Amino acid sequence: MLTRCSASEPAPRDRRRKYVVVDGVEVDVCTVYALLSEGQLPEAVASLRQAIQLKPDYEAAHFELGRALLQQGEASEAVQHLEIATKLTPDHDAAFFQLSQAYRRAGRIPEATSTLAKYQQLIEANRLKKRESLEIQKP
């Protein structure tokens, strides 16, 4: 999964940060997050596409690319990447939420409804898991 980074992190190469190499070019995922947070969607989209070229099963890149494309109004292409993200990580609740939004914007209401229901199921399952883990930790 893409490492969550602060937009204020320095740009120089740092071995603690996550990089993906595409055709000999490093894609710094922290820079991608910075681009997304600054609204520089075309640049972020280009970097995410490069990451996917190198690693087609890179779930987080598909997820972030789908979100960025959705922000750009490209719902049909966003659906493609978000569907891949949900297949690669079927318990990623945010991917199901974003996919439901992409379906809705693409006019695919039945899929939007069923995907939103799946999102809600995942949220509830995660809530129950968290509650169970807290109960187990009680002295």
Backbone torsions as a table, in degrees:
resi	resn	phi	psi	omega
1	MET	NA	148.4	177.8
2	LEU	-60.8	137.9	177.2
3	THR	-73.8	132.1	177.2
4	ARG	-74.7	130.0	-174.9
5	CYS	-131.7	155.8	175.1
6	SER	-83.0	139.9	178.5
7	ALA	-64.1	-17.9	-177.5
8	SER	-91.1	2.3	-179.3
9	GLU	-65.7	149.5	-178.6
10	PRO	-68.5	150.4	-178.4
11	ALA	-78.7	-27.2	-176.6
12	PRO	-58.3	151.1	-178.2
13	ARG	-58.9	133.1	-178.3
14	ASP	-136.5	126.0	-174.3
15	ARG	-66.5	-15.4	178.4
16	ARG	-80.7	-16.0	-179.0
17	ARG	-90.0	159.9	-176.7
18	LYS	-93.8	129.9	178.1
19	TYR	-125.8	149.2	172.5
20	VAL	-123.3	133.8	-179.4
21	VAL	-99.2	125.1	179.3
22	VAL	-124.1	117.0	179.9
23	ASP	48.1	43.6	178.1
24	GLY	78.9	-0.3	179.8
25	VAL	-108.9	129.9	179.5
26	GLU	-80.8	134.6	172.7
27	VAL	-107.1	113.9	-179.9
28	ASP	-87.9	110.9	-175.1
29	VAL	-67.1	-24.5	175.1
30	CYS	-66.3	-37.2	176.3
31	THR	-65.7	-38.2	177.0
32	VAL	-59.4	-46.2	178.5
33	TYR	-62.5	-38.6	177.6
34	ALA	-62.9	-44.4	178.6
35	LEU	-60.3	-43.7	179.0
36	LEU	-62.8	-44.3	-177.8
37	SER	-68.6	-25.5	178.9
38	GLU	-90.8	2.8	178.3
39	GLY	76.8	15.1	178.9
40	GLN	-88.7	65.8	-172.6
41	LEU	-62.1	-44.3	-179.1
42	PRO	-58.6	-39.8	179.7
43	GLU	-68.2	-42.3	178.6
44	ALA	-64.6	-42.6	179.0
45	VAL	-59.7	-44.2	179.8
46	ALA	-61.4	-43.5	179.8
47	SER	-66.4	-39.9	179.3
48	LEU	-67.6	-37.4	176.2
49	ARG	-62.3	-40.0	178.1
50	GLN	-62.3	-43.3	-179.6
51	ALA	-62.0	-39.5	-179.6
52	ILE	-70.5	-33.6	175.7
53	GLN	-59.5	-41.8	-178.8
54	LEU	-72.7	-43.3	-174.3
55	LYS	-133.7	88.3	-176.4
56	PRO	-59.9	-22.3	179.5
57	ASP	-98.3	25.4	-180.0
58	TYR	-82.7	89.5	-172.3
59	GLU	-54.7	-46.8	-175.8
60	ALA	-64.0	-34.5	178.0
61	ALA	-68.1	-40.8	176.0
62	HIS	-62.7	-42.9	179.8
63	PHE	-60.9	-51.7	-177.7
64	GLU	-67.3	-35.8	177.0
65	LEU	-65.2	-42.7	176.9
66	GLY	-59.3	-44.0	178.6
67	ARG	-62.2	-44.5	-179.0
68	ALA	-64.6	-43.3	178.9
69	LEU	-63.6	-37.5	177.2
70	LEU	-62.7	-40.9	177.5
71	GLN	-64.2	-29.9	179.1
72	GLN	-84.2	-1.5	179.3
73	GLY	84.5	14.6	-179.6
74	GLU	-100.9	68.9	-172.3
75	ALA	-63.5	-40.9	-177.2
76	SER	-62.4	-44.3	178.6
77	GLU	-71.5	-34.3	176.9
78	ALA	-60.6	-40.6	178.5
79	VAL	-57.0	-44.9	-178.3
80	GLN	-57.1	-47.3	-177.0
81	HIS	-73.8	-36.1	178.9
82	LEU	-71.8	-32.5	173.9
83	GLU	-62.9	-42.6	177.7
84	ILE	-62.0	-44.1	-179.5
85	ALA	-59.9	-42.3	-179.2
86	THR	-70.4	-29.5	176.7
87	LYS	-72.8	-37.7	-179.3
88	LEU	-72.4	-34.8	179.9
89	THR	-135.7	84.1	-173.4
90	PRO	-68.4	-4.7	176.9
91	ASP	-109.1	12.1	178.9
92	HIS	-83.4	92.8	-173.1
93	ASP	-59.7	-38.7	-179.0
94	ALA	-63.4	-32.8	178.1
95	ALA	-65.4	-38.6	177.8
96	PHE	-68.2	-37.9	177.8
97	PHE	-63.6	-48.5	179.8
98	GLN	-62.5	-38.7	178.3
99	LEU	-63.8	-39.8	178.1
100	SER	-62.5	-38.2	178.3
101	GLN	-67.3	-40.2	179.3
102	ALA	-65.3	-43.6	176.6
103	TYR	-58.2	-45.7	-178.7
104	ARG	-59.9	-46.5	-178.8
105	ARG	-68.4	-25.0	177.6
106	ALA	-85.3	0.6	178.9
107	GLY	80.5	15.6	-179.2
108	ARG	-99.8	71.3	-171.4
109	ILE	-63.5	-45.0	179.0
110	PRO	-58.2	-42.3	178.2
111	GLU	-66.7	-37.5	178.4
112	ALA	-61.4	-43.2	-178.4
113	THR	-65.4	-47.1	-178.5
114	SER	-68.6	-35.0	179.2
115	THR	-70.7	-36.8	176.3
116	LEU	-65.2	-37.5	176.4
117	ALA	-63.0	-41.3	177.2
118	LYS	-62.4	-42.3	176.9
119	TYR	-57.4	-46.4	-178.8
120	GLN	-64.7	-36.8	176.1
121	GLN	-63.0	-43.4	179.4
122	LEU	-64.3	-41.5	178.4
123	ILE	-60.5	-45.2	-179.9
124	GLU	-64.7	-43.2	178.7
125	ALA	-61.8	-42.0	178.9
126	ASN	-65.8	-37.7	178.3
127	ARG	-63.9	-43.1	179.2
128	LEU	-65.9	-40.5	177.6
129	LYS	-61.5	-42.0	-179.8
130	LYS	-64.7	-43.5	179.6
131	ARG	-61.7	-44.4	179.3
132	GLU	-61.8	-41.8	-179.6
133	SER	-66.6	-34.6	177.8
134	LEU	-69.4	-37.7	179.5
135	GLU	-67.6	-36.4	179.2
136	ILE	-67.2	-33.7	-176.8
137	GLN	-78.5	-12.0	180.0
138	LYS	-63.7	139.9	-178.3
139	PRO	-70.5	NA	NA
